[in-house]
Amino acid sequence: MKVIVDTSVWSLALRRQQQSNSIADKLRDFIGDGRVILLGAVRQEILSGIKQQAQFDKLKNHLRAFPNLQLGAEDYELAADYFNICRRNGLQGANTDFLICATANRRNYEIFTTDKDFIGFSQYLPIVLTQL
């Protein structure tokens, strides 16, 4: 099964001081198996806030190994529906998070994240979270 990797996982895995951890190891396994899916919105989040241009360019070039998944109107409409469902149930989330949920659901993909908000979303939305 393909896996949409959230910004939280990329951020953790890309930190230099990390020797080895289960999240980074799992991401490496998914990359090796060709299972990683990258959304354009996640790419933007990963690259945003990098202070040094050389570091930005290097990471941008590395991420180009993962083409953006093409999204359609139905993905965005379902993301908005998911936002509304969660909000009615007292849960807040970022638009990118709901886009990840909608995209994963429409394609039967898992979501790999360390963001605890997704646990709450999973109470109301038909999503599958990757287990470590």
Backbone as CSV, one residue per row, in Angstrom:
resi,resn,N_x,N_y,N_z,CA_x,CA_y,CA_z,C_x,C_y,C_z
1,MET,0.837,-1.178,0.000,0.000,0.000,0.000,0.889,1.250,0.000
2,LYS,0.500,2.234,-0.785,1.220,3.510,-0.825,0.979,4.279,0.468
3,VAL,1.902,5.197,0.766,1.857,5.938,2.025,2.102,7.423,1.749
4,ILE,1.166,8.262,2.197,1.390,9.698,2.146,2.170,10.069,3.395
5,VAL,3.332,10.655,3.204,4.206,11.018,4.321,3.965,12.486,4.654
6,ASP,3.595,12.726,5.903,3.298,14.067,6.394,4.594,14.828,6.693
7,THR,4.475,16.130,6.741,5.608,17.013,7.016,6.313,16.656,8.316
8,SER,5.556,16.267,9.330,6.147,15.955,10.634,7.172,14.829,10.543
9,VAL,6.901,13.851,9.698,7.831,12.728,9.525,9.067,13.177,8.764
10,TRP,8.858,13.900,7.661,9.998,14.400,6.886,10.903,15.247,7.774
11,SER,10.308,16.129,8.556,11.080,17.024,9.415,11.928,16.241,10.405
12,LEU,11.338,15.261,11.034,12.067,14.439,11.994,13.188,13.650,11.313
13,ALA,12.885,13.064,10.176,13.857,12.222,9.478,15.017,13.032,8.894
14,LEU,14.778,14.293,8.582,15.809,15.106,7.935,16.728,15.824,8.918
15,ARG,16.430,15.751,10.185,17.304,16.393,11.178,18.646,15.688,11.214
16,ARG,19.720,16.457,11.119,21.072,15.887,11.055,21.482,15.168,12.323
17,GLN,21.069,15.664,13.474,21.545,15.087,14.719,20.948,13.714,15.002
18,GLN,19.979,13.297,14.235,19.369,11.984,14.458,20.309,10.882,13.958
19,GLN,20.686,10.003,14.831,21.496,8.852,14.433,20.610,7.827,13.741
20,SER,19.670,7.327,14.475,18.723,6.363,13.950,17.508,6.376,14.867
21,ASN,16.349,6.348,14.277,15.134,6.227,15.068,14.109,5.469,14.245
22,SER,13.111,4.970,14.894,12.149,4.096,14.225,11.390,4.820,13.121
23,ILE,11.133,6.101,13.296,10.395,6.854,12.279,11.250,7.025,11.024
24,ALA,12.489,7.458,11.203,13.387,7.622,10.057,13.648,6.276,9.378
25,ASP,13.796,5.229,10.173,14.019,3.893,9.604,12.815,3.446,8.782
26,LYS,11.618,3.696,9.298,10.393,3.316,8.594,10.281,4.101,7.284
27,LEU,10.603,5.396,7.328,10.570,6.208,6.113,11.554,5.657,5.084
28,ARG,12.755,5.305,5.525,13.743,4.721,4.601,13.213,3.437,3.970
29,ASP,12.545,2.612,4.774,11.957,1.380,4.241,10.899,1.689,3.186
30,PHE,10.031,2.648,3.470,8.989,3.026,2.511,9.598,3.573,1.223
31,ILE,10.653,4.374,1.359,11.328,4.914,0.175,11.926,3.766,-0.640
32,GLY,12.602,2.851,0.039,13.208,1.708,-0.634,12.193,0.828,-1.353
33,ASP,10.995,0.734,-0.782,9.928,-0.067,-1.384,9.138,0.689,-2.442
34,GLY,9.453,1.965,-2.647,8.740,2.770,-3.636,7.309,3.087,-3.238
35,ARG,7.063,3.185,-1.940,5.700,3.389,-1.451,5.380,4.841,-1.107
36,VAL,6.367,5.727,-1.088,6.176,7.097,-0.606,5.447,7.950,-1.639
37,ILE,4.431,8.658,-1.136,3.682,9.622,-1.934,3.908,10.998,-1.316
38,LEU,4.164,11.981,-2.168,4.396,13.344,-1.697,3.354,14.265,-2.318
39,LEU,2.673,15.017,-1.476,1.734,16.029,-1.947,2.478,17.349,-2.091
40,GLY,2.081,18.146,-3.065,2.713,19.442,-3.278,2.660,20.331,-2.049
41,ALA,1.541,20.284,-1.321,1.403,21.101,-0.117,2.397,20.670,0.959
42,VAL,2.680,19.395,1.038,3.670,18.895,2.000,5.071,19.320,1.565
43,ARG,5.329,19.228,0.267,6.628,19.695,-0.258,6.855,21.152,0.146
44,GLN,5.824,21.967,-0.022,5.937,23.383,0.327,6.228,23.560,1.813
45,GLU,5.538,22.804,2.662,5.782,22.900,4.105,7.201,22.485,4.457
46,ILE,7.692,21.419,3.844,9.047,20.931,4.131,10.079,22.004,3.793
47,LEU,9.894,22.666,2.663,10.879,23.631,2.178,10.742,25.020,2.796
48,SER,9.603,25.292,3.384,9.372,26.621,3.960,10.181,26.811,5.230
49,GLY,10.770,27.982,5.342,11.494,28.335,6.560,12.958,27.949,6.590
50,ILE,13.468,27.398,5.511,14.894,27.067,5.468,15.668,28.362,5.215
51,LYS,16.551,28.704,6.130,17.225,29.999,6.102,18.328,30.095,5.057
52,GLN,19.092,29.031,4.901,20.239,29.082,3.991,19.827,28.592,2.599
53,GLN,20.127,29.398,1.598,19.740,29.069,0.232,20.369,27.763,-0.248
54,ALA,21.614,27.534,0.118,22.287,26.298,-0.305,21.583,25.068,0.279
55,GLN,21.187,25.155,1.534,20.477,24.048,2.163,19.097,23.854,1.515
56,PHE,18.419,24.969,1.220,17.125,24.917,0.533,17.259,24.210,-0.816
57,ASP,18.252,24.640,-1.603,18.456,24.065,-2.935,18.790,22.574,-2.866
58,LYS,19.602,22.187,-1.901,19.975,20.784,-1.755,18.752,19.932,-1.421
59,LEU,17.961,20.378,-0.456,16.769,19.627,-0.079,15.754,19.607,-1.218
60,LYS,15.578,20.725,-1.877,14.655,20.803,-3.018,15.047,19.773,-4.079
61,ASN,16.326,19.663,-4.353,16.787,18.709,-5.358,16.590,17.266,-4.903
62,HIS,16.809,16.999,-3.636,16.574,15.642,-3.110,15.094,15.268,-3.199
63,LEU,14.236,16.216,-2.873,12.797,15.941,-2.888,12.240,15.744,-4.303
64,ARG,12.970,16.206,-5.294,12.503,16.022,-6.670,12.460,14.555,-7.076
65,ALA,13.068,13.690,-6.290,12.971,12.249,-6.540,11.545,11.755,-6.312
66,PHE,10.720,12.564,-5.638,9.338,12.202,-5.342,8.412,13.157,-6.086
67,PRO,7.845,12.724,-7.196,6.947,13.619,-7.934,5.688,13.914,-7.117
68,ASN,5.130,15.099,-7.336,3.877,15.438,-6.668,2.759,14.560,-7.196
69,LEU,1.930,14.068,-6.295,0.719,13.363,-6.682,-0.246,14.398,-7.253
70,GLN,-0.777,14.123,-8.420,-1.727,15.044,-9.049,-3.078,14.929,-8.359
71,LEU,-3.588,16.064,-7.929,-4.859,16.106,-7.226,-5.924,16.741,-8.108
72,GLY,-7.166,16.370,-7.850,-8.281,16.918,-8.611,-9.258,17.644,-7.708
73,ALA,-10.273,18.215,-8.314,-11.280,18.966,-7.571,-11.902,18.118,-6.472
74,GLU,-12.095,16.830,-6.738,-12.729,15.953,-5.746,-11.889,15.847,-4.465
75,ASP,-10.575,15.882,-4.611,-9.694,15.828,-3.440,-9.907,17.051,-2.549
76,TYR,-9.956,18.214,-3.168,-10.124,19.455,-2.418,-11.522,19.559,-1.817
77,GLU,-12.521,19.101,-2.548,-13.892,19.123,-2.034,-14.037,18.192,-0.834
78,LEU,-13.458,17.006,-0.933,-13.525,16.071,0.186,-12.738,16.608,1.378
79,ALA,-11.611,17.259,1.125,-10.829,17.858,2.209,-11.663,18.902,2.948
80,ALA,-12.392,19.714,2.212,-13.260,20.717,2.840,-14.373,20.042,3.636
81,ASP,-14.934,18.971,3.100,-15.961,18.209,3.816,-15.384,17.646,5.115
82,TYR,-14.182,17.096,5.044,-13.527,16.552,6.232,-13.260,17.645,7.269
83,PHE,-12.833,18.804,6.802,-12.636,19.947,7.700,-13.930,20.230,8.450
84,ASN,-15.041,20.289,7.704,-16.343,20.610,8.299,-16.800,19.528,9.272
85,ILE,-16.603,18.274,8.923,-16.975,17.162,9.807,-16.221,17.275,11.129
86,CYS,-14.932,17.471,11.047,-14.122,17.550,12.265,-14.473,18.786,13.078
87,ARG,-14.683,19.881,12.414,-15.024,21.112,13.133,-16.344,20.955,13.882
88,ARG,-17.337,20.318,13.241,-18.622,20.067,13.908,-18.437,19.209,15.156
89,ASN,-17.383,18.408,15.165,-17.108,17.527,16.295,-16.043,18.099,17.233
90,GLY,-15.745,19.378,17.084,-14.844,20.058,18.014,-13.368,19.901,17.732
91,LEU,-13.017,19.411,16.542,-11.599,19.234,16.188,-11.171,20.276,15.166
92,GLN,-10.024,20.869,15.408,-9.432,21.814,14.467,-8.261,21.138,13.768
93,GLY,-7.986,21.580,12.581,-6.838,21.060,11.856,-6.458,21.993,10.726
94,ALA,-5.286,21.772,10.185,-4.796,22.575,9.066,-5.384,22.061,7.757
95,ASN,-5.534,22.956,6.809,-6.057,22.556,5.495,-5.222,21.450,4.869
96,THR,-3.915,21.538,5.019,-3.044,20.496,4.461,-3.341,19.144,5.099
97,ASP,-3.615,19.126,6.396,-3.928,17.866,7.069,-5.181,17.221,6.487
98,PHE,-6.200,18.021,6.235,-7.430,17.469,5.682,-7.262,17.075,4.219
99,LEU,-6.387,17.765,3.510,-6.080,17.363,2.143,-5.372,16.013,2.139
100,ILE,-4.482,15.802,3.084,-3.824,14.497,3.226,-4.868,13.416,3.502
101,CYS,-5.774,13.688,4.428,-6.817,12.707,4.772,-7.684,12.371,3.562
102,ALA,-8.123,13.385,2.841,-8.991,13.169,1.684,-8.266,12.391,0.591
103,THR,-7.050,12.780,0.321,-6.266,12.120,-0.727,-6.012,10.661,-0.369
104,ALA,-5.660,10.425,0.871,-5.409,9.054,1.327,-6.673,8.213,1.220
105,ASN,-7.783,8.753,1.664,-9.035,8.000,1.628,-9.459,7.674,0.199
106,ARG,-9.395,8.636,-0.693,-9.845,8.429,-2.075,-9.004,7.386,-2.814
107,ARG,-7.751,7.206,-2.379,-6.853,6.295,-3.094,-6.487,5.050,-2.284
108,ASN,-7.080,4.908,-1.123,-6.764,3.784,-0.228,-5.283,3.754,0.159
109,TYR,-4.737,4.913,0.495,-3.363,5.042,0.959,-3.363,5.167,2.481
110,GLU,-2.242,4.811,3.093,-2.026,5.059,4.517,-1.462,6.468,4.689
111,ILE,-1.510,6.949,5.924,-0.907,8.234,6.286,0.171,7.957,7.325
112,PHE,1.388,8.425,7.044,2.510,8.283,7.967,2.775,9.658,8.572
113,THR,2.486,9.802,9.853,2.617,11.085,10.529,2.965,10.879,11.990
114,THR,3.556,11.903,12.588,3.750,11.927,14.032,2.811,12.945,14.668
115,ASP,2.021,13.615,13.859,1.089,14.637,14.308,-0.103,13.968,14.988
116,LYS,-0.253,14.200,16.277,-1.312,13.562,17.070,-2.715,13.989,16.635
117,ASP,-2.835,15.109,15.924,-4.156,15.539,15.439,-4.815,14.469,14.580
118,PHE,-4.002,13.706,13.855,-4.555,12.687,12.966,-5.245,11.562,13.740
119,ILE,-4.821,11.328,14.970,-5.508,10.328,15.799,-6.940,10.793,16.062
120,GLY,-7.086,12.069,16.368,-8.424,12.629,16.558,-9.245,12.583,15.286
121,PHE,-8.628,12.945,14.164,-9.344,12.910,12.885,-9.853,11.503,12.590
122,SER,-9.037,10.507,12.944,-9.393,9.121,12.609,-10.649,8.644,13.339
123,GLN,-11.075,9.369,14.370,-12.323,9.027,15.056,-13.535,9.369,14.205
124,TYR,-13.374,10.296,13.260,-14.495,10.778,12.453,-14.306,10.574,10.951
125,LEU,-13.087,10.305,10.544,-12.791,10.188,9.114,-12.265,8.789,8.805
126,PRO,-12.586,8.279,7.626,-12.130,6.917,7.251,-10.692,6.936,6.731
127,ILE,-9.749,7.098,7.650,-8.335,7.126,7.276,-7.602,6.002,7.989
128,VAL,-6.459,5.592,7.394,-5.615,4.551,7.976,-4.260,5.183,8.278
129,LEU,-3.861,5.110,9.548,-2.579,5.659,9.973,-1.556,4.531,10.039
130,THR,-0.341,4.805,9.570,0.745,3.840,9.636,1.128,3.602,11.079
131,GLN,1.238,2.347,11.428,1.649,1.964,12.779,3.158,1.672,12.789
132,LEU,3.817,2.094,13.851,5.255,1.806,13.969,5.465,0.469,14.612
